[in-house]
Amino acid sequence: MERIEAMPMEEARPAGRAGLKLALGAGLCLIAAGALLWWREGGDVFGKLVTSTLSWCL
């Protein structure tokens, strides 16, 4: 015996909210990490970071 009735489906919620929250959280973590590095080591740490990153890429 076959059922021809349509099953009620849940409405799809937009997934953009979760992705947006995740991206904002990751951005805030990067900003906090940069601020902590700046506070502990000063501006010189970013120059060394860029130099070491470029040396690893080459």
PASEBA-1860 file (N, C-alpha, C; in nm, 3 decimals):
! residues 58
1> MERIEAMP> 0.083/-0.117/0.000/0.000/0.000/0.000/0.089/0.125/0.000 ~ 0.070/0.213/-0.094/0.153/0.332/-0.107/0.087/0.450/-0.041 ~ 0.169/0.536/0.012/0.121/0.662/0.068/0.145/0.771/-0.034 ~ 0.046/0.846/-0.063/0.058/0.955/-0.159/0.062/1.090/-0.087 ~ 0.036/1.090/0.041/0.034/1.215/0.117/0.173/1.278/0.122 ~ 0.175/1.406/0.124/0.302/1.479/0.138/0.338/1.489/0.286 ~ 0.462/1.460/0.315/0.509/1.469/0.453/0.541/1.615/0.483 ~ 0.500/1.664/0.598/0.535/1.803/0.632/0.686/1.815/0.651
9> MEEARPAG> 0.744/1.916/0.587/0.888/1.937/0.594/0.915/2.063/0.678 ~ 1.026/2.061/0.748/1.065/2.179/0.823/1.113/2.286/0.726 ~ 1.084/2.409/0.759/1.129/2.518/0.675/1.280/2.533/0.690 ~ 1.346/2.556/0.578/1.490/2.573/0.581/1.524/2.712/0.634 ~ 1.612/2.713/0.733/1.657/2.841/0.788/1.782/2.884/0.713 ~ 1.800/3.012/0.695/1.922/3.056/0.627/2.046/3.022/0.710 ~ 2.145/2.965/0.645/2.266/2.922/0.715/2.367/3.036/0.727 ~ 2.333/3.153/0.677/2.426/3.264/0.679/2.455/3.316/0.819
17> RAGLKLAL> 2.363/3.299/0.910/2.381/3.351/1.046/2.494/3.278/1.118 ~ 2.498/3.146/1.108/2.602/3.070/1.177/2.738/3.100/1.118 ~ 2.746/3.110/0.986/2.872/3.142/0.921/2.920/3.282/0.955 ~ 2.827/3.374/0.964/2.861/3.512/0.998/2.915/3.519/1.141 ~ 2.850/3.449/1.232/2.895/3.447/1.371/3.034/3.385/1.382 ~ 3.058/3.279/1.306/3.188/3.213/1.308/3.296/3.305/1.253 ~ 3.266/3.375/1.144/3.364/3.466/1.084/3.392/3.583/1.177 ~ 3.291/3.638/1.241/3.312/3.747/1.336/3.392/3.701/1.457
25> GAGLCLIA> 3.363/3.583/1.506/3.438/3.528/1.619/3.584/3.506/1.585 ~ 3.611/3.453/1.465/3.750/3.432/1.423/3.822/3.565/1.407 ~ 3.753/3.664/1.351/3.812/3.797/1.336/3.845/3.860/1.471 ~ 3.755/3.846/1.565/3.780/3.900/1.699/3.897/3.830/1.767 ~ 3.909/3.699/1.746/4.022/3.626/1.804/4.154/3.673/1.743 ~ 4.156/3.697/1.612/4.278/3.747/1.549/4.315/3.886/1.599 ~ 4.215/3.970/1.614/4.242/4.105/1.665/4.292/4.099/1.809 ~ 4.233/4.013/1.891/4.276/4.000/2.030/4.418/3.945/2.038
33> AGALLWWR> 4.451/3.847/1.952/4.586/3.792/1.952/4.687/3.897/1.909 ~ 4.653/3.976/1.808/4.742/4.084/1.764/4.762/4.189/1.871 ~ 4.655/4.224/1.939/4.665/4.324/2.048/4.750/4.271/2.162 ~ 4.736/4.143/2.193/4.817/4.084/2.299/4.964/4.081/2.260 ~ 4.994/4.046/2.135/5.133/4.048/2.089/5.189/4.189/2.092 ~ 5.111/4.285/2.050/5.157/4.424/2.050/5.185/4.472/2.192 ~ 5.098/4.435/2.284/5.113/4.478/2.423/5.237/4.413/2.488 ~ 5.260/4.285/2.459/5.371/4.213/2.522/5.505/4.242/2.457
41> EGGDVFGK> 5.509/4.250/2.325/5.636/4.257/2.253/5.662/4.390/2.184 ~ 5.560/4.472/2.166/5.576/4.597/2.094/5.562/4.577/1.944 ~ 5.582/4.682/1.870/5.562/4.677/1.725/5.666/4.595/1.651 ~ 5.780/4.567/1.715/5.887/4.494/1.648/5.847/4.350/1.617 ~ 5.757/4.294/1.696/5.718/4.154/1.675/5.651/4.135/1.539 ~ 5.579/4.236/1.491/5.511/4.222/1.363/5.611/4.228/1.247 ~ 5.717/4.307/1.262/5.822/4.309/1.160/5.892/4.175/1.152 ~ 5.922/4.117/1.267/5.985/3.984/1.270/5.890/3.878/1.217
49> LVTSTLSW> 5.763/3.891/1.246/5.664/3.795/1.200/5.653/3.795/1.049 ~ 5.649/3.913/0.990/5.639/3.924/0.844/5.766/3.869/0.780 ~ 5.881/3.902/0.835/6.008/3.855/0.780/6.018/3.702/0.788 ~ 5.982/3.645/0.901/5.990/3.500/0.915/5.887/3.430/0.827 ~ 5.770/3.489/0.810/5.669/3.429/0.722/5.717/3.429/0.578 ~ 5.776/3.540/0.534/5.828/3.545/0.398/5.942/3.447/0.378 ~ 6.027/3.429/0.479/6.137/3.333/0.465/6.085/3.190/0.456 ~ 5.977/3.158/0.528/5.918/3.024/0.518/5.854/3.002/0.382
57> CL> 5.798/3.106/0.323/5.737/3.091/0.191/5.840/3.070/0.082 ~ 5.958/3.130/0.099/6.063/3.115/-0.002/6.138/2.986/0.024
END
